[in-house]
Amino acid sequence: MRRTRWRVLTTLAVAAACAGGVGIPAAAAPAGGMIATENFDSLESTLGSRVDETGIPPEVKGFTHTPPAGWSVQLAPGMPQGVTEWQGWSFTTMPFWKGAEAGQDRENFTRADKVFAVADPDEWDDKGSPSAKGNFDSTLVSKPFDIPAGLTKAYLGFASHYRQDGPQKATVSVSFDGGQDKVVRSYGPDAGSDNQGKDLENDFVSLGVDVPAGAKNMTVKWRLFDAGNNWYWAIDDVRVASQAIPVDPPPLNVPQGPNGVSKDKVLLIGLDGARWDKILSSDTPNLKRLINTGLFGTNALYAQPMAATSSGPGWSTMTHGVWPDKHNVRDNSFADPKFAKYPDFLTLAKRANPNLSTGFFSDWAPIGLGDKPVIGSGADVRVALQDANYTVQDQQIANAAAKYLTEQNPDAAFVYFADIDEWGHDKGGASPEYKKAVETADRQIGQLLDAIQARKTAKDENWLVMVSADHGHTDKGGHGGSSPEERGDFVIANGKGVPAGAKPTTTRLVDVAPTALRHLGVTIDPAWGLDGRPVTDADPDPFETLTPKLKERQDEKGIPAGIKGYTQETPAGWSIDNAKQPMDVGTTEWRGWSFTTDDFWTRAGRDQSRELNVRERGAFAVADPQRWNATGNPSGSGKKFDSTLVSQGYNVSGKASATVDFASHYRAGTTQQGTVLVSFDGKADQQVYTYTKDELAARRSLVVPVPSGARSMKVKFRLTGTGGDWYWAVDDLRVTTKAPSTHVGALTGTASKGPGTKWTGTATTQIVDQDGKPVKGAVVYGDWITGSLVTLPGFCVTNTEGTCSVTSTPVNNQRTTVIFVAKAVFVWGKPYQPGDNAVTTVNINRP
């Protein structure tokens, strides 16, 4: 869904979009024609401890008056002595400068990096009130910068953090070959000054300066004067160039997170609205390197009525590992999300291991801000921006995340970029502007990959990098609907253990979260209800063996030629019983059960809830009377659809029960009937389930008793219906068996008064079998414990409900508690499995 965007691209925005090459943070990227730069970081090793600033710990080294080689600091004659550290221009660090006086916006100078220059009359005046004797007046003088022969205009740029107060003034001036100074920028209390009498915090100044004919060098001077107990001026990142210097977006403040503990680390990158086909057809060397040396799986999303192909459902699905029918984000309104029940992967990781260090960077507000953000409390470091100019903000996010990855020690980070989606809305997914946005995102991804490589501990770490998107875009622009371009999605995974060049057909968007969790060493609890699985897990589904056998359409003319997506061949051991199915009429592709893919099947009949079949993967089985009847209307002449899919045989020898579990997408029709049947050793079919209503995007689990002596079981899916009916899709059949066994399912206790001054306890136990069903005739043995003594063994025999009770001998009132411990269960043919016991001990308190 489209978000608010300021579409006026200022110089700042254009610079942010164009600055920097692959892997080079834009905030540090020199413009073309650079003559000289100075960032003062060479002074870091010369910084000393505080002298007069007693509030700064002595171990913090952070100031010097010694400038870089060729530079100088001038003090006006007679300038009074104040605080030593701030006697004229000084060179300092943010921790030192903030330590001198907090809460006065010094920390807002985020453009500063490491060492920078400061003139601070406010702090200078804090010792001996020198402003009562004279003014602060100091000038920082650059070295002479050589000017290329024939240059007629030079360009000066620098980061500036200026606060105005009282009569304080400041100037920037230039001179050529030691000649007269020319003021090119002024600050002061008047409206006519370049600051218009106001603060200009965290600014980047970019100026053009005319060069006199024949000039060989240029010197720059920064003077702060007429100041008493006023404010300050700080500068950094000085640049001189022969071309205009682009204005970079201001750096974002990145909080300090905890120190990470894992060598296995995760970086997830989200590209809003990115189409995988446009990634492949654009100049995207970083993404293509991740694809070629890692895993690249394409897949499809849902559509309405499950959820719109919009950002809210997409990011919730990706980061929470469940489909919209669980997390309940159906569009961008976030009306009733179920994030408490299904948390995001960072929150799950932190709950599993609170020592992990996590970070999150985003410039779309609903992901990280508000009372129901997609990324919850699991992010230790949260840099989340309000919606504005995404071209600018994406670069800010890239710069901040790169700095975080290099300078801090996170275990997991999620970095989101918005701008591709916005250009998709404005110009369309087939536009040059969209392509350029994809290529810009690729360069920003390069920054993040370079930041990982620049880590001092990189060689000892195992990084998993994943890239994915929340939805696609139509060629003309927009999303939210059911077209293949809107539903198309992808997952890229790259790291140790990920097979290079892998292109699985079974990945889904819900796989991103569990893949990240496993890499972080988190054991995935089935109780979390995740729909996804790690992308490197092998797919045991025999239907996937049919992928090379898929064919192009025959009668389904609405499906483009070249898309291979159906076959009526079966996997080894499987078969299709079409004895009652008319095979000479109807749409060829759907004459009886067929095997198909989401892309093929949904193109055959869009917006009829086929797109909601999200719990299938790759190839799956379909019986579709509605599409079968679309060619020639065979039901109009009395023909009926009647086809049965028959599984391979499953070994059930010596087992008490079999659990039949499968993904099912069933849409009911008027006369349609879908049944699940089983047969043992080729004998008569037994009906175990009948569909009576829609069951869309479901998993169905059925427990089937195994007859005594049975050796093999087959599962059958039969669908009958006419042209006015719908369909049934089946995938991922899993059959598990259980040997006969018993265990304690429940154990409770009650107390009764008497006889006399004594009381008794009664323990009631329920014995169940391997499937949780009550067991009749089981003999339960146990011990009654009073204090430290076993007073008397007890036993009972279960009834038809699987329960029986044992009563203790009378106990003196001095005893407040008796204990019953179930020790053993005996029943013919069903061994006792104490490891399955729900409980074995009950404490019974005196009444």
Phi, psi and omega in degrees: 000143185290141175247163179298136179219133173278109188269004174279114181267107178283176175305322180298316183293314180299319180297319181296323182288329188259341188288144167087151174255189181299127176077005179250117180303130185300328182294342181246009185277121178291143176287165177297150179070030182292131179264315182201155175221156174209122178242005174068002182290343177295345181274357188303321182286348182262357184292142181245178180276169181295154177247297180260340183281080187290347177283348179267129180304142184296337181281349180276115179262124188200017176209152171205154173260358182276118183278174174297163181304131179088346177267165178209159174239127180249139172248136177297144178305132176083005177296124185295155177280130176235216178298128187306315186299333187241029179280088187084190178298134178233169177239127191214183176237163181296316178302321181290314184294316177297325181295336179291322180196111181272161172078021180234030174072007178300320183292350179284353179280071183284346175289341179286144179223120180063253185262140177213171183262141183222136164244117191228082178299331180300311180283326178303325186279000187278000178231112176077008179046060182297336181295343176286345182253339182175180185262156169284130181205103183218148182231131173265124186244125179285168168288161175291126178267125180295136180255127178301143180301135177086357181288130181257344179215127175253159182234133181244133176223146175198151173281137187222139179225098190240129173242129183267140174200135174056218184278000184309138179225162177205153178219154167244127181227157177231154174218153182242128177056036178078011182280200185290142177288141175237121180287125180249350177201140181225147177235146178178186184282346185275156177292339181278352177286163181297335176269359180053033177078010185242169173294145170230083186272147172049048185261161167236119183268130177228117188232145170259136183233126177291134181258124178298150179302132176082359181297141183252331179212161181227134177247140181245140179231136175244113184244132172243126187209178183053034184247140171245237176276069184250227183247234191201172174215131177232143178225158177199171171055057181282134181225139172234130186216166176266356176233162180303137182265118181294148180269114181283152174295148181295140178298150178271151176282122179251114179298158177277123179264171177293159180284128182293161185237351187251142171280339177268115189232156185231134168238117175254126180245126179250128181247103184296125174072019184276132175265132183292329180292329178284331173298316183290331183264001181253173178278087186230070186297326182288314177295320180292327176294319177296320179293311187290331180255010181218211183251138180223106180244128176260151184204184181230151178269184173282190170205180175294146013269004177293309179190155174286153173279070183236173187294317182305303177298322184296309181291326178295319179295314182297309190274344179256347174074017177224158182279166184302334179291351174255305183286342171068022170267109188260341180200199183271009178278339182050046188296317184210065182291148178255048183289334178293323179281325182234083183289164176287166187292329177293320178294317177298319180296317180293324177293321180288323180217091183299345181278349178296147179251127188230151179219156184213132183227128184202150174236024167243118192305315185299339180288322188236353184239171178088184184270353179225055183290153178297317177264115187273217189284358183284355180269116177291318178247122183234114174244097186234122184256154170286156179295131176206237180269103187291332177300314178291311188292326176301319179292322175299316179298316179299315181296315182294317181294321178297316178298318179297315182294326182279316192264338177252183184233070179282157172262330179212139179218143175240122182239124185247137176236135189255339200290331178303314182299320182293320176291329173299317177294316187285320188236344180103152182290347178257008186275157174299327181294320177296316178301317179296322178295321176298318181291325175296316178299323178298319177296322179292324174297323176300321176303314183293320179294320177295325179296321177295316181294333182279353179296139181296334182257014188303320185292342180260005186248157180240093183269132168255120179252127177235145177227136178204179182222166183266340180183179176251211181206148172286162178300322181276347178110135179117161178202180185117341183263201190248010181292154179303327180290328179280324183276342184298135180215177184204160172225125172251133176225134184216127179165177179300135180091350177264122184295129181291134177079007181291136178227069182293151178262005188246003179289150176225162182299328180291351182280344184299309184298309179295331176296315178296316183297315180298319181298329178280002179084016181271127175282123184281120181275124177304334180295341178291339177071028180295140176273339184268176176213158178303139186294341181272357178293136176292147179260111183278358185294119181295342179298334182291341177291348181273351184306315179293345184263000182293143185242167175283165182296153175248294181262341183281080187290345178284348178269127182301142174299146180100342178273115179267124187200016176208153173202153173249010166289158182239159174294163179304130178088344179266164177205164175238124178266103180249029182299329181254006183264125175295115186259001181252003181223166178086175181295125186306316186297336188238029175279093188083188178298139176229166173247134188212185177234164179301315184299318182288310187294317182289332174292332179295325180206091184283155173058037174234030177071006172297327182294347182276001183282059191282344183267011169268164176219135175061233178276141178215167182265141181222135165244118190227084178300328183295313179285329176302320184281351185289343178249109175083354178050057182299331179294337178293339178255020175090004179284146179234145175280130179203099185221146182232126174267127186243126183282172168295170176276141178244134182289122179236017182302130176072012182259153179269329183207161174231138176256122180257114185234134182203155172280135185220136178228096189243121173247119188284150176236184185294309181252356186295144174219127177245129181228146172253128182232159173227153173222144181247125176055036176077010181275189187300145178292144173243125179281125183246346177198141177231131178277131179239353181204175178301135169224087186268141175051048186246165164242130181249130180236125184234130176263124185242122175295140179262123179298149179301131178086353180294144182244329183222145179228137172244148178252138182232140178241111183247132176234129174237149180173185180234186183293341178274008183258190186242249191198172175212126176244139183227142179205162168054054177289129177232128177241121177239150183236157178228136174284157178300137178197165175227156174199169180282119179268331180202151178210119181231165181221149175225160180236148179225144177283152175094167359284149178060234181268014181254175177213162181231155175246145177234126178254129178244124182241152173240131179254132180233162180267191184299338180256009178082013180268147182299145179247122178270143175082012177281135177266121183254125177248143178200177180239140168267132181240125175240117185064236179257009186250142168275107188278323183191132172292158178219152176210161177204168181239131187286150177268194182295339177269004178079013184245154171203164186230148177232132180248138181286166168290157180303141184240138177298148182297343177294337178276124182267343185214141167236156184233137171246131179241118175286124187254324185202156177227134179235128174207138186296128173080000180227093184301146178283128179244088183298337178294341179268357184302134174284329182197152178229350186227139174227131175265129180242121183268150180305139181288000000 
